[in-house]
Amino acid sequence: MFSPERHRQLLRLLAEHGRLSLSEAVSRLAVSAATIRRDFTYLAKTGRALRAHGALLPIDSGLAEPRYSRKAGRAVALKANLGRFTASLLPEHGHIFIDAGTTALEVGRALMDRPALRLYTNSLSFLELAPEARATVIALGGEVRPLGLALTGALTHHWLQNLRFDAAVIGASGLDLSDGASTTETSEAAVKTEALRRATRRLLVAHAEKWAHPAALLFAPWSTFTDFVTNQSLTRTERIILGASGLCIHSLP
């Protein structure tokens, strides 16, 4: 099969499934993984699709991200429940990083009344709550990313490189059983990665709509995290796969 025909087949499969993994493309087209990687790269370079970690995504699903105000209005009670449960896993004193994002915000909200905690964050929404907190809330400096109301960039990294956390609470834009946690924007991915690297306990908190809907930028495989808090109803097979990475799964009803 010549490359133009392979490209047409790949785009057809992508349109049908919404996401096309490398292994699936190899199986469907009966060609080598190296050939499919070259095809994925070509389709991404020519603007016909987006390249993600080990997969191809439709052009309209890539870095698209709803505004924070839209995300904040989704599943409010559910996120609050996830936040309270995640907070119950965390200590009464110590140093904790709270990620930007609407679900991580609820974890921070549930920790605010613990006076012996020091809560570090790049979330502008959480910083707005700081005057009400009994815990000490510390802002990481950086550039404001309006879409996600997050502080990112070189200054944020400078702060992070001088800190250690007892725990980091991290959100995600998408989750994939094989790959792990992903997001939509490079600067936020970099902050998440560095915070995880500097934390002893690493908690991923995400509601069920993120499951099996990976975003374009993988920022951490499952093995990076110590805990996964979600309301996703996981199958026995999914639990076995996730558990193999040493992950402690907390699946709320």
C-alpha positions in Angstrom: 0.0 0.0 0.0 1.4 3.4 -1.0 1.7 6.2 1.5 -1.2 8.3 0.1 -3.6 5.4 0.5 -2.3 4.7 4.0 -2.9 8.3 4.9 -6.5 8.1 3.6 -7.1 4.9 5.6 -5.6 6.4 8.8 -7.8 9.5 8.5 -10.8 7.4 7.9 -10.1 5.3 11.0 -9.5 8.4 13.0 -12.8 9.9 11.9 -14.6 6.7 12.9 -13.0 6.2 16.3 -12.0 9.8 17.4 -8.5 8.5 18.4 -6.2 6.1 16.7 -3.4 4.4 18.7 -0.2 3.2 17.1 -0.9 -0.5 17.8 -4.4 -0.3 16.4 -3.1 1.4 13.2 -0.4 -1.3 12.8 -3.0 -4.0 13.2 -5.5 -2.4 10.8 -3.1 -1.6 8.0 -0.8 -4.6 8.5 2.4 -2.5 8.2 5.3 -1.9 10.6 5.2 0.4 13.6 8.0 2.4 12.1 5.9 3.1 9.0 2.9 4.1 11.0 5.1 6.5 13.1 6.3 8.2 9.9 2.7 8.4 8.7 1.5 9.9 12.0 4.4 12.5 11.9 3.5 13.4 8.3 -0.2 13.8 9.0 0.6 16.0 12.0 3.2 18.1 10.0 0.7 18.7 7.2 -2.0 19.8 9.6 -4.4 17.0 8.9 -4.3 15.5 12.4 -2.6 15.9 15.8 0.2 13.7 17.1 -0.2 12.6 20.8 1.8 10.2 22.8 1.5 6.9 20.9 -1.6 8.0 19.1 -3.2 10.3 16.4 -6.0 12.7 17.3 -8.5 14.7 15.2 -7.4 18.2 14.4 -10.3 19.7 16.3 -9.6 17.8 19.5 -6.0 18.8 20.1 -5.3 21.7 22.3 -8.9 22.8 22.5 -9.9 23.5 26.0 -13.1 25.1 27.4 -12.7 28.2 29.4 -12.4 27.9 33.2 -15.8 29.3 33.8 -17.4 26.6 31.7 -15.4 23.8 33.5 -16.3 25.3 36.9 -20.0 24.9 36.2 -19.7 21.2 35.4 -20.4 18.4 38.0 -20.1 20.8 40.9 -21.4 18.5 43.6 -19.3 15.6 42.3 -16.1 17.6 42.3 -16.8 18.7 45.8 -17.2 15.1 46.9 -14.0 14.1 45.2 -12.3 17.1 46.9 -13.5 16.1 50.4 -12.4 12.5 49.9 -9.0 13.4 48.6 -8.5 15.8 51.5 -9.3 12.9 53.9 -6.2 11.1 52.5 -3.9 14.1 53.3 -2.2 15.0 56.6 -3.2 17.7 59.1 0.2 19.4 58.8 2.9 19.6 56.2 3.5 21.1 52.7 1.0 20.3 49.9 0.9 21.5 46.3 -2.6 22.2 44.9 -2.8 22.2 41.1 -4.8 24.6 39.0 -8.1 23.2 37.8 -11.6 22.9 39.1 -11.4 19.5 40.8 -8.0 20.3 42.5 -9.6 23.5 43.7 -12.2 21.5 45.7 -9.4 19.6 47.3 -7.8 22.9 48.3 -11.1 24.2 49.6 -11.4 21.1 51.8 -7.9 21.7 53.3 -8.3 25.4 54.1 -9.3 24.9 57.7 -6.2 23.0 58.7 -4.0 25.6 60.3 -0.8 23.5 60.3 -0.8 23.1 56.6 1.1 25.1 54.1 -0.7 25.0 50.7 1.3 26.0 47.6 -0.6 26.7 44.4 -0.5 28.1 40.9 -4.3 28.3 40.9 -5.7 31.9 40.7 -9.1 30.6 41.8 -7.6 29.0 44.9 -5.7 32.2 45.7 -9.0 34.1 45.7 -10.0 31.9 48.7 -6.8 32.6 50.6 -8.2 35.3 52.9 -10.7 32.8 54.3 -8.1 30.1 54.9 -6.7 29.0 58.3 -4.0 27.2 56.5 -1.1 29.2 55.0 -1.6 29.7 51.3 1.5 30.4 49.2 1.3 31.6 45.6 3.8 30.3 43.1 4.8 33.2 40.9 4.4 33.1 37.1 2.6 34.3 34.0 -1.2 34.2 34.1 -2.7 31.8 31.7 -6.2 33.2 31.3 -7.9 30.1 29.8 -7.0 27.9 32.8 -6.6 30.7 35.4 -3.1 29.2 36.2 0.3 30.7 36.9 2.9 29.1 34.6 6.2 29.8 33.0 9.9 30.3 34.0 9.1 32.0 37.3 6.8 29.2 38.4 9.6 26.7 37.6 12.1 28.8 39.6 9.8 28.6 42.7 9.2 24.9 42.2 12.9 24.1 42.0 13.3 25.4 45.6 10.5 23.4 47.1 9.6 20.0 48.4 6.1 18.7 49.1 4.7 16.1 51.3 2.0 15.6 48.7 1.0 17.1 45.3 -2.7 17.1 44.2 -2.8 17.1 40.4 -5.7 17.3 37.9 -5.8 16.2 34.3 -7.7 17.1 31.1 -7.8 13.5 30.0 -7.0 9.9 31.1 -5.9 6.9 29.1 -5.7 3.3 30.5 -2.5 2.6 28.7 -0.7 5.9 28.8 -1.8 7.8 31.9 -2.7 11.5 32.5 -2.7 14.2 29.8 -3.5 17.9 29.5 -4.0 20.4 26.7 -1.2 23.0 27.2 2.5 22.7 27.4 3.2 25.3 30.1 0.7 23.7 32.5 2.0 20.2 31.7 5.5 21.4 32.7 4.2 22.7 36.1 2.4 19.4 36.8 5.5 17.4 35.9 7.8 19.4 38.1 5.4 19.4 41.1 5.1 15.7 40.8 8.8 15.3 40.7 9.2 17.2 44.0 6.4 15.5 46.0 6.6 12.4 48.2 2.9 11.4 47.7 1.4 12.1 44.3 -2.4 12.2 44.0 -4.3 12.3 40.7 -7.9 13.4 41.1 -10.2 13.4 38.1 -13.9 12.8 37.5 -15.3 10.1 35.2 -15.7 12.3 32.1 -12.0 12.4 31.7 -11.7 8.6 31.5 -10.8 7.2 28.0 -10.7 10.7 26.6 -7.0 11.6 26.5 -5.8 15.1 25.7 -3.0 15.9 23.4 -0.1 16.2 25.9 0.8 13.3 28.1 2.4 14.6 31.3 2.7 11.5 33.5 2.3 7.8 33.2 0.3 5.9 35.9 3.5 4.8 37.6 4.2 8.5 38.5 1.2 8.6 40.9 0.8 7.0 44.3 -3.0 7.5 44.4 -5.9 7.9 41.9 -9.1 9.4 43.2 -12.1 9.2 40.8 -15.8 8.4 40.5 -15.1 6.2 37.4 -16.5 2.7 37.8 -13.4 0.6 36.9 -13.6 -2.9 35.6 -11.6 -5.7 37.2 -9.2 -5.7 34.2 -8.7 -1.9 34.4 -8.0 -2.2 38.2 -5.4 -4.9 37.5 -3.7 -2.9 34.8 -3.6 0.3 37.0 -2.6 -1.7 40.1 0.4 -3.2 38.3 2.0 0.3 38.3 1.7 0.4 42.2 -1.2 2.8 42.1 -3.6 2.9 45.0 -7.1 3.4 43.5 -9.9 5.2 45.3 -13.1 4.8 43.2 -16.0 6.7 44.7 -19.6 5.6 44.0 
